[in-house]
Amino acid sequence: MRCTSQERVPLVIFLLQGEAQNWWPSISRSVERDFVWTWKDFVDNFNQKFFPEHVWEQRALEFKTLVQGDITMSQYEARFVALSRFATYLVDDERGKACRFVNSLHPALRSRVVGHLLTTFAEVVHRALVYEEDWATYQRSRDQGGDRKRKTHSGDSRFVTAPIDRVSDRSGARYRAYLGGPILDDTNVVVGAIGAIG
């Protein structure tokens, strides 16, 4: 919808809810009767009331330290986008935004996304969502496949590895090969396609 700076104000006022809906009549009465509210005037007053500088700084710090952790990609993307507006200086271009997003993904997901030459935020999000869904599909098929022993990454069921066979090297050390997903050793560190067990 295209509208001028002055037309935006009545539209947004109509959509205000809760405390903001109660705030508007008091702020609008505090200015002269012939004052014309511009979008900048409205945003400045709104932010002064609901997002004072210390709150803005808290949200910026929250963005700086944001990592995916155990939430889904969709949840993480929404949180990333919501908080990024408080620290636009950290994501002032597409490449910087994409890089910050990748660097704060869950390590198992990051390792799959980082190898691609992705330069936009949309490409990175799409690739990460594809990998997450692929992993979930794999997990569902493994769960339906039987009662094999499983080893999990910090209890996170999204990152389960299942043994498919045992082999030995010439020194007698035993190894277990794993099919798909991140491979974990006894300290829950990704070690590659074959993890030592003995």
Residue, then its C-alpha position, 0 to 999 in steps of 0.5 A: m500500500r502506497c501512502t504519504s508520510q502523513e497518511r500512514v499516521p491515521l492508518v497506524i493509529f487505527l491499528l494500535q492496541g493495548e497500552a499503545q491505543n491508550w497512549w495515543p490520545s494523551i500524546s495527540r492532545s499534548v500538541e497544538r491543534d493545527f499540528v500535522w503528524t508526519w510519520k517521523d514525528f509518530v515513530d520518534n514519539f512511539n519509540q521514545k515511549f515504547f522503545p527507550e534507548h536502554v531497551w534499544e541497547q538491550r535488544a541490540l545486545e540480544f541480537k549480537t549474542l543470538v544463536q540458534g540453539d535448539i529452536t527450529m529454523s523458522q523460529y530462529e529466522a523470525r527472532f533474527v529478523a525481529l532483533s536485527r532492526f535494533a542493530t542495523y549497523l551489524v547487518d547493513d548489507e545482504r552479505g553481512k546479514a547472511c554471514r551473521f545468520v550463518n555464523s549463529l546457526h546450530p553447528a551441525l546445520r552451519s557446517r552444511v550451509v557454510g560450504h555453499l556460496l550464498t550471498t543473500f539472507a534469503e538464500v541462506v535461510h532457504r538452504a538452512l530450511v531445506y537441510e533442517e527439513d531433510w534431517a527431519t525426514y531422515q529422522r522420521s524414516r530412521d524412527q520407523g526403521g526399527d530398534r537400533k541403538r542411537k547416540t544423540h547430540s546433547g539430547d537433541s533428537r534432531f541430531v541423532t546418529a545410528p550405527i550401521d556397522r562395525v569395522s576394525d583397523r589393523s591396530g585392533a581399534r574398533y570403529r563404528a560407521y554412521l549413516g547420515g547426520p553429524i557424527l559424534d564421539d564420546t565428548n559430543v564433538v563432530v568427528g567425521a564419517i567414522g567415529a571411534i568407539g573403542 
